Amino acid sequence: MKVHLSRRYMFSASHRLHSDEMSVEENREIYGKCNNPYGHGHNYTIEVTVSGAVDQQTGMVCNLVDLDAFVRNHIVERYDHQNLNLLPDFAKLVPTTENLCIAIYDIVNRGFHQAHLEKIRIEETMMNSFEYAGEESR
Amino acid sequence: MIYLTRKAEFSASHYYHNPEFSPEDNQRIFGKCNNPNGHGHNYTLEVTVKGDVNPKSGFVVDLKQLKDVMSREVLDAFDHRFLNKEVPEFSTKIPTTENIAIAIWERLTPKLKQAQLHRVRVYETPDLFVDFYGEDVYGEA
């Protein structure tokens, strides 16, 4: 029996949407108020969906303690209360929530092996959310 | 094809324990969920059915019938119950959210006539939920 399990986590971070490959005017035109040079912040909600067979002995897809520890150590501690633009992940990438979704997917996919990663969904605000489910959608 | 989702809530208690494990392993694997006196959650159930819109009624499913089936098959059995002791499926299976979603799927799917069950989603808390699509782990349902 294949079951999908999803768990939500939160962190708060700041970012500024700005691309060095575009002019000041173009940046302002495309990113609008998100281009404010001082940056701005969000409370991000990360929804991690993993899947797999339910272990007959534990009744679990994977132990939540393991998933929580991985996400806390590798995602929340990495991004919480940080300026995303200053992190190595975004040295050459604009820290849009699309790119953040892909970065988080890659970290979980590489490092968490107790269940299959289905997708990462991020709510940037209550009104917008982004999903990334790996290569096919890239 | 159109998808329709109906929500319901139930409150129940449970604990995680496998008699095949030693007390130490039960404690190590299940942590505070292993407390034999149980603990409770307010569960939210989302049942999604799919089908074609009936040209005469404009419905994919009779909502009243879906509500009745959910109430009879799930809520009457699970709401305000100690899942380990009072729901037959969990005399042999641990009432994890994973197994609750599978049990609900198996209870509902033979009772739905017009529309086909697409997904059972069970929230244990707002930050933890499980989806079951009736899939065998080795392939599609």
Boltz contact constraints between the chains, C-beta under 6 A:
constraints:
  - contact:
      token1: [A, 1]
      token2: [B, 102]
      max_distance: 6.0
  - contact:
      token1: [A, 2]
      token2: [B, 135]
      max_distance: 6.0
  - contact:
      token1: [A, 2]
      token2: [B, 137]
      max_distance: 6.0
  - contact:
      token1: [A, 3]
      token2: [B, 98]
      max_distance: 6.0
  - contact:
      token1: [A, 3]
      token2: [B, 130]
      max_distance: 6.0
  - contact:
      token1: [A, 3]
      token2: [B, 132]
      max_distance: 6.0
  - contact:
      token1: [A, 4]
      token2: [B, 131]
      max_distance: 6.0
  - contact:
      token1: [A, 5]
      token2: [B, 130]
      max_distance: 6.0
  - contact:
      token1: [A, 6]
      token2: [B, 129]
      max_distance: 6.0
  - contact:
      token1: [A, 7]
      token2: [B, 128]
      max_distance: 6.0
  - contact:
      token1: [A, 8]
      token2: [B, 127]
      max_distance: 6.0
  - contact:
      token1: [A, 53]
      token2: [B, 137]
      max_distance: 6.0
  - contact:
      token1: [A, 54]
      token2: [B, 98]
      max_distance: 6.0
  - contact:
      token1: [A, 57]
      token2: [B, 18]
      max_distance: 6.0
  - contact:
      token1: [A, 59]
      token2: [B, 94]
      max_distance: 6.0
  - contact:
      token1: [A, 59]
      token2: [B, 96]
      max_distance: 6.0
  - contact:
      token1: [A, 59]
      token2: [B, 99]
      max_distance: 6.0
  - contact:
      token1: [A, 60]
      token2: [B, 96]
      max_distance: 6.0
  - contact:
      token1: [A, 61]
      token2: [B, 98]
      max_distance: 6.0
